[in-house]
Amino acid sequence: MKHNFVQPRFVGARFEEHTLPVEVARDLAAYETLVVELAKHLYRRDHEGRQRVPKGFDADFHLHIERLDDGSAKPMLSVVTSAMLFAGTMTGGYFETSRDLISECIAAEDGQLPEAFPRELLGHFNQIGRSLHPDERMELPRAGNAPAAALTPDRRKRLVLAADTVYEREIELNGTIAEADWEKSTFRLRLSDGSSMIVAMSKMFHESARKYGGRERHQTVVKGIGEFDSWEKLQRVKSVDSIEVQPDFYLASRLEAMSSLTDGWYDGQGVAPNKDRLTALAGALLGAYPERLPLPIIAPTLEGNLLLEWNLPGDPSIDLDLQSMSAAFHVFAADGEEVEVAFVLNLPDKWKELFSFLSKQLAGQLA
């Protein structure tokens, strides 16, 4: 048998097409867990002396997404269960009471949480609503005609901090691998502000950690769950979902910035660089640019090409024609004479020739 249990409403730009992102299912699963745990607590409260709920109390309680209604995104969560549980003969309505109490907890003012809601269960809000973006909310109906309870990222943070000193949310950290502990299978990620975080890594990432450790040119992106204090300071990386190394991060970010340009990017003038050519250029540069060479400044030209400049004596530079994929190298020699060398970069080996030339040409000018 089945009956409607609760219909939350998700509000925000992601839900305007009346669809529900798959990641939101984790929030609904966490909500189901809290309903069950709170129902058990309420039963034990009403039956003093019992340490456990009756056998099978929650075995047949499962929430199913029955349908998705309009009005942003409104999934109807129904209980599919046995006739005995449906009639409430085993549970005495504790799941319904739990549902209503959760809504009242979310709607309560700070410092005025419902007395019946145990503080030790507030930690469940680390999971419920974790997928919500800053401009989104999850609304839960309340008994009677009371306004819906709105769970926002800020509200879930305050609910958790009402019982703990830290709360959890999703993170994306960017930095470099400073050092690794192979025995503990962790590495220290140095962030751009100079601080560091210890990050757990799988054995599959060990090779990448050895290859890119200590090489600041390559950025490591860590996605997972972090613990923050009330001042929004990251305390630790609790879990890791993915680790990705972005070789030659500066070059990648500059080329990405070039690809976002449109015609007229410079006071109404300027041709936007061809995106397909930029993609080909990224494939040739990233991970292949010589490690010992300094990174160039990359700027667009009005003709839709690129200018690469190095901050070295002689002002070495390259005019890179994206259409023909050719490079014109310029530098002023010590005697003031201008040196020009042209390269046609239509094959991978031609890029190797350019890199070899740059390594020799700029080696004596490195600081």
VOGU-3710 file (C-alpha; in Angstrom, 3 decimals, decimal comma):
1> mkhnfvqprf> 0,000/0,000/0,000  1,073/3,622/-0,358  0,027/7,013/0,911  1,328/10,534/0,478  3,744/11,495/3,221  5,242/14,900/2,394  5,762/17,142/-0,634  8,781/19,436/-0,336  9,186/22,313/-2,774  12,573/23,238/-4,231
11> vgarfeehtl> 12,913/26,880/-5,232  15,702/28,396/-7,332  16,904/28,835/-10,891  17,843/25,158/-11,246  14,246/24,097/-10,543  12,363/26,544/-12,775  11,963/23,937/-15,522  10,151/21,705/-13,007  13,004/19,221/-12,955  15,003/17,894/-10,033
21> pvevardlaa> 18,819/17,530/-10,292  19,956/14,016/-9,441  22,206/15,293/-6,632  19,122/16,526/-4,754  18,143/12,884/-4,218  20,874/12,765/-1,558  19,043/15,485/0,373  15,803/13,517/0,231  17,544/10,337/1,383  19,072/12,262/4,308
31> yetlvvelak> 15,628/13,665/5,144  14,218/10,118/5,248  16,991/9,087/7,649  16,205/11,976/9,988  12,478/11,145/9,944  13,295/7,590/11,049  15,811/8,565/13,735  13,528/11,224/15,184  10,562/8,811/15,196  12,669/6,323/17,184
41> hlyrrdhegr> 13,627/9,052/19,653  10,010/10,094/20,126  8,950/6,501/20,739  11,654/5,962/23,379  10,696/9,255/25,018  7,111/8,073/25,376  8,110/4,615/26,632  10,457/5,164/29,527  12,683/2,241/30,351  12,832/0,992/26,773
51> qrvpkgfdad> 16,252/1,211/25,146  15,022/0,041/21,775  11,995/0,488/19,595  9,886/-2,587/18,771  11,334/-5,005/16,276  10,373/-3,994/12,769  9,457/-0,441/13,858  11,110/1,151/10,821  11,822/-1,885/8,641  8,894/-1,156/6,344
61> fhlhierldd> 9,174/2,640/6,221  10,542/3,749/2,859  9,945/7,007/1,037  9,463/6,884/-2,739  9,347/9,748/-5,222  5,908/9,156/-6,678  5,780/12,129/-9,045  7,138/15,612/-9,664  4,563/18,417/-9,699  4,853/21,941/-11,085
71> gsakpmlsvv> 5,538/24,947/-8,898  9,325/25,004/-9,158  10,046/21,346/-8,387  7,687/19,542/-6,006  8,479/15,845/-5,547  5,671/13,926/-3,871  7,233/11,561/-1,337  4,994/8,620/-0,574  5,321/5,745/1,863  5,056/2,346/0,215
81> tsamlfagtm> 4,469/-0,072/3,040  2,427/-2,869/4,540  -1,190/-2,453/5,593  -0,191/-2,714/9,273  2,220/0,217/9,109  -0,182/2,175/6,928  -2,849/1,864/9,592  -0,406/3,059/12,228  -0,914/0,028/14,467  2,821/-0,517/14,859
91> tggyfetsrd> 4,149/3,018/14,886  1,398/5,039/16,523  1,858/7,923/14,073  5,439/8,605/15,150  6,679/9,055/11,596  4,038/11,701/10,922  4,876/13,433/14,207  8,550/13,302/13,276  7,796/14,854/9,880  5,904/17,768/11,453
101> liseciaaed> 8,541/18,324/14,123  11,313/18,554/11,521  9,380/21,280/9,715  8,861/23,183/12,983  12,567/22,887/13,766  13,500/24,412/10,404  10,935/27,221/10,805  11,897/28,074/14,404  13,740/31,250/15,318  17,357/30,940/16,412
111> gqlpeafpre> 17,528/29,865/20,032  13,894/28,743/20,026  14,052/25,224/18,650  11,152/22,930/19,582  11,769/21,348/22,962  10,835/17,936/21,603  13,576/18,029/18,964  16,800/16,545/20,420  19,935/18,567/19,791  21,964/15,448/19,072
121> llghfnqigr> 19,984/14,994/15,853  20,715/18,474/14,511  23,846/17,081/12,891  21,616/15,457/10,261  21,274/18,876/8,681  24,893/18,491/7,579  23,407/16,228/4,888  19,896/17,616/4,383  20,097/20,543/1,983  23,805/20,068/1,272
131> slhpdermel> 23,233/20,284/-2,491  21,427/23,644/-2,256  23,104/26,633/-3,884  23,209/30,003/-2,077  20,091/31,286/-3,889  18,024/28,121/-3,392  15,786/26,718/-0,705  13,881/23,579/0,182  10,406/24,256/1,573  8,606/21,775/3,788
141> pragnapaaa> 4,905/22,060/4,615  3,800/22,639/8,205  0,688/21,581/10,055  -2,391/23,771/9,667  -2,102/26,904/7,578  1,351/27,891/8,837  3,807/29,189/6,218  6,162/26,570/4,824  9,488/25,967/6,581  12,329/27,162/4,342
151> ltpdrrkrlv> 15,657/25,360/4,536  18,425/27,481/2,978  22,205/26,942/3,090  22,433/29,554/5,846  19,573/27,998/7,832  21,081/24,494/7,721  24,395/25,986/8,875  22,743/27,646/11,881  20,825/24,494/12,783  24,026/22,424/12,899
161> laadtvyere> 25,946/25,105/14,826  23,191/25,188/17,423  24,581/21,882/18,674  28,162/21,805/17,381  31,138/24,073/16,761  31,498/23,128/13,084  29,216/22,410/10,168  29,759/20,703/6,825  29,347/21,858/3,246  30,691/21,060/-0,182
171> ielngtiaea> 34,097/22,483/-1,092  36,285/22,990/-4,118  39,878/23,777/-3,171  42,612/24,876/-5,572  46,277/24,674/-4,702  49,551/22,855/-5,157  50,801/19,610/-3,649  53,365/20,622/-1,048  54,257/17,183/0,290  52,816/13,684/0,592
181> dwekstfrlr> 52,636/11,095/3,373  52,623/7,755/1,573  52,027/5,725/4,726  48,916/7,691/5,689  47,950/8,178/2,024  47,504/11,935/2,441  49,050/15,067/0,992  49,307/18,679/2,091  47,547/21,048/-0,280  49,011/24,560/-0,238
191> lsdgssmiva> 46,276/27,097/-0,997  46,714/30,456/-2,704  46,451/32,355/0,600  49,436/30,438/1,995  47,434/28,165/4,280  47,481/24,376/3,955  45,020/21,521/4,293  45,670/17,805/4,714  43,817/15,836/2,038  43,256/12,091/1,903
201> mskmfhesar> 44,099/10,457/-1,408  43,455/7,079/-2,943  46,333/4,864/-3,969  45,423/5,559/-7,586  46,427/9,200/-7,047  49,876/8,354/-5,651  51,516/8,483/-9,084  50,062/11,937/-9,782  51,168/13,142/-6,345  54,721/11,998/-7,064
211> kyggrerhqt> 54,682/13,609/-10,507  53,210/16,975/-9,552  54,278/17,324/-5,917  56,213/20,548/-5,320  55,533/21,846/-8,829  53,651/25,094/-8,345  52,892/25,485/-12,035  50,328/22,693/-11,857  47,094/23,238/-9,929  45,365/20,513/-7,952
221> vvkgigefds> 41,581/20,751/-7,576  40,013/18,930/-4,631  36,238/18,491/-4,409  34,575/17,060/-1,336  33,158/17,963/2,052  34,785/20,408/4,457  34,156/21,344/8,069  33,734/25,076/8,752  33,377/27,046/11,968  30,811/29,790/12,519
231> weklqrvksv> 33,235/32,314/10,987  33,311/30,345/7,717  36,913/29,281/8,272  37,721/25,853/6,880  38,865/23,589/9,711  39,556/20,374/7,820  38,757/18,399/4,706  36,408/15,707/5,987  35,981/13,665/2,815  37,127/13,776/-0,792
241> dsievqpdfy> 34,939/13,106/-3,819  37,511/13,827/-6,526  41,067/15,087/-7,058  42,144/16,458/-10,406  45,451/17,952/-11,515  45,282/20,773/-14,042  48,704/20,966/-15,741  50,024/24,457/-16,424  47,075/26,034/-14,678  48,047/29,616/-15,486
251> lasrleamss> 48,293/28,894/-19,198  44,954/27,058/-19,086  43,213/29,892/-17,255  44,571/32,535/-19,647  43,493/30,574/-22,726  40,084/30,052/-21,153  39,830/33,807/-20,607  40,717/34,374/-24,264  37,953/31,991/-25,357  35,346/34,056/-23,500
261> ltdgwydgqg> 36,078/37,156/-25,590  33,584/38,329/-28,216  34,054/40,577/-31,224  34,454/44,212/-30,169  36,111/43,234/-26,874  38,349/46,332/-26,894  36,208/49,474/-26,890  34,097/48,147/-29,716  37,110/46,955/-31,683  39,033/43,711/-31,701
271> vapnkdrlta> 38,323/40,324/-33,272  37,671/37,486/-30,833  40,213/34,631/-31,054  38,853/31,511/-32,745  37,704/29,073/-30,028  38,638/25,933/-31,984  42,149/27,301/-32,553  42,461/28,128/-28,870  41,462/24,554/-28,022  44,159/23,228/-30,354
281> lagallgayp> 46,663/25,619/-28,799  45,778/24,432/-25,303  46,356/20,835/-26,398  49,823/21,748/-27,631  50,885/23,830/-24,621  49,368/22,271/-21,518  51,611/19,644/-20,005  54,218/20,109/-22,762  55,517/23,606/-22,026  59,077/23,184/-20,636
291> erlplpiiap> 59,154/23,129/-16,851  62,310/25,217/-16,505  61,037/28,080/-18,640  59,193/30,991/-17,047  55,558/31,384/-17,998  54,765/34,071/-20,564  52,186/36,800/-20,264  49,431/36,002/-22,772  47,332/38,776/-24,293  44,929/38,969/-27,242
301> tlegnlllew> 45,617/41,170/-30,247  43,069/43,261/-32,140  43,442/40,937/-35,149  42,197/37,910/-33,200  45,629/36,451/-32,498  47,784/36,172/-29,375  50,901/37,884/-28,047  53,202/35,991/-25,668  55,732/38,046/-23,716  58,409/37,089/-21,196
311> nlpgdpsidl> 59,636/39,456/-18,496  63,295/38,892/-19,356  66,178/40,989/-20,737  65,712/41,695/-24,419  61,921/41,603/-24,110  61,442/38,252/-25,843  57,976/37,771/-27,333  56,008/35,675/-29,819  53,323/36,876/-32,206  51,123/33,807/-32,568
321> dlqsmsaafh> 48,883/33,712/-35,634  46,016/31,367/-34,756  44,694/31,039/-38,308  47,953/29,742/-39,791  49,219/28,464/-36,434  52,551/30,168/-36,989  54,814/31,911/-34,471  57,127/34,871/-34,980  59,724/35,116/-32,198  61,319/38,515/-31,433
331> vfaadgeeve> 64,091/39,452/-29,015  66,676/42,221/-28,725  70,183/40,854/-28,461  72,747/42,304/-26,037  74,159/44,520/-28,811  70,682/45,928/-29,472  70,149/44,021/-32,705  66,658/42,559/-33,173  66,496/38,791/-33,641  63,491/37,298/-35,439
341> vafvlnlpdk> 62,799/33,610/-36,001  59,632/32,157/-37,545  58,014/28,781/-36,812  55,113/26,989/-38,498  53,388/24,950/-35,793  51,164/22,671/-37,858  52,580/19,414/-36,443  53,456/18,234/-32,895  57,155/17,979/-33,802  57,122/21,642/-34,776
351> wkelfsflsk> 56,051/22,549/-31,240  58,979/20,528/-29,919  61,276/22,558/-32,138  59,849/25,782/-30,731  60,190/24,593/-27,138  63,777/23,496/-27,779  64,557/26,882/-29,320  63,000/28,772/-26,402  64,924/26,684/-23,892  68,218/27,625/-25,559
361> qlagqla> 67,314/31,216/-26,371  65,989/32,124/-22,937  68,293/29,957/-20,806  70,986/32,607/-20,477  68,440/35,270/-19,567  66,742/33,448/-16,685  67,112/35,175/-13,318
//
